[in-house]
Amino acid sequence: MAKAVEDAWPGALRGLVVTRYGHAVPCDRIEVVEASHPVPDESGQRAARRMLAMVDGLGPDDLVLALISGGGSALLSLPAPGLTFQDKQTVTAALLRSGAAIGEMNTVRKHLSAIKGGRLAAAAFPARVVTLVISDVPGDDPADVASGPTVADKSTFAQARAMLARYGISEPRSVIEHLERAADETPKPGSARLAGTTTILIATPQLSLQAAAEVARRTGILPLILGDALEGEAREVGKLMAGIARQVAMHGQPAPPPLVLLSGGETTVTVRGKGRGGRNVEFLLSLAVTLDGLPGVFALAGDTDGVDGAEEIAGAIVAPDTLYRAAQLGMSAKERLADNDAHTFFEALADQVITGPTLTNVNDFRAILILGRQERAAS
């Protein structure tokens, strides 16, 4: 996004962008800083502090262009007064393991932050703020993308406290006390400090699904888009999708094969095991277990930024022989799933999808291809 703006902007321009390690693109007038994701680090904290300093003291004739995409909640991390960076790291790690949905996580993050939940735009007042957003969240609410640093926030301290209570997170004590004090609420819709802000969505998960659907049509395969905002436990969504695929394969409903089921959104994983995994590979492993080698069904799932979980692996593929090949290697798919160890499973089969940084992020992409008898024979 920074490179595209720099290439197109004819006038004076200076700026600072923070992205994850290994995802930087060289720019001439915009400084690019790399930081950690999904658990924040000091590099992101320094970048956030510098961004606040850059917008301080601006006037009504100044323009701030905010380029916001998924991952910013971790990358742009600056603790609220009275909290430490370790406090935020601890809470982020606990939320990631809890299975909390992205909207729930962001409600907490906004209320532990000095920059999220509209606070960056408020700090830039009275300058004009134009925000360009690439959405990676179910529902495409700009307030949820990167926890909305330039967007009004409807959530409250009370809701943030309720989220932590729901998932049994009671530490660090400083975080609980900060939420109980509720001393500095985020800017709400209608706030005078956000009067000069404009927000524009420029890319969404739905656009990626529509593009994939067009590719399918050109090859003579019927696409069915099931939704761009599917949420839930990854393994439960895997079971559900397997049921739909089986209905298509066995009964030709809701349409006969060849057909591809397309979906996006963001599932969650409640971590109970000690394995290596991400939400997309967990979804696929659950799908494979439930399909149990059903002929003519193939699947791909991955994160569109090229990173599923914390590893530089976008996702994986599943085929009718996935479980058979695993058994030949002495691996039990059910045991790997129970240990949240899907990365290890697909790595052993050489079925990982590794794209490297894609330099964009429109959430997860899932495709399940169901072939008819004729297509199966040809394949």
Secondary structure as UniProt FT lines:
FT   HELIX           2..8
FT   STRAND          15..20
FT   TURN            21..22
FT   STRAND          30..35
FT   HELIX           42..55
FT   TURN            56..57
FT   TURN            60..61
FT   STRAND          63..69
FT   TURN            70..71
FT   HELIX           72..75
FT   TURN            81..82
FT   HELIX           85..98
FT   HELIX           102..110
FT   TURN            111..112
FT   TURN            116..118
FT   HELIX           119..124
FT   TURN            125..126
FT   STRAND          128..134
FT   TURN            138..139
FT   TURN            142..144
FT   HELIX           145..147
FT   TURN            149..150
FT   HELIX           157..166
FT   TURN            167..168
FT   HELIX           173..181
FT   TURN            189..190
FT   HELIX           192..194
FT   TURN            195..196
FT   STRAND          197..203
FT   HELIX           205..218
FT   TURN            219..220
FT   STRAND          222..230
FT   HELIX           234..251
FT   STRAND          259..265
FT   HELIX           279..291
FT   TURN            292..293
FT   TURN            295..296
FT   STRAND          297..303
FT   TURN            304..305
FT   TURN            309..310
FT   STRAND          315..318
FT   TURN            320..321
FT   HELIX           322..328
FT   TURN            329..330
FT   HELIX           333..338
FT   TURN            339..340
FT   HELIX           342..348
FT   TURN            349..350
FT   STRAND          352..353
FT   STRAND          364..370
FT   HELIX           373..378
//
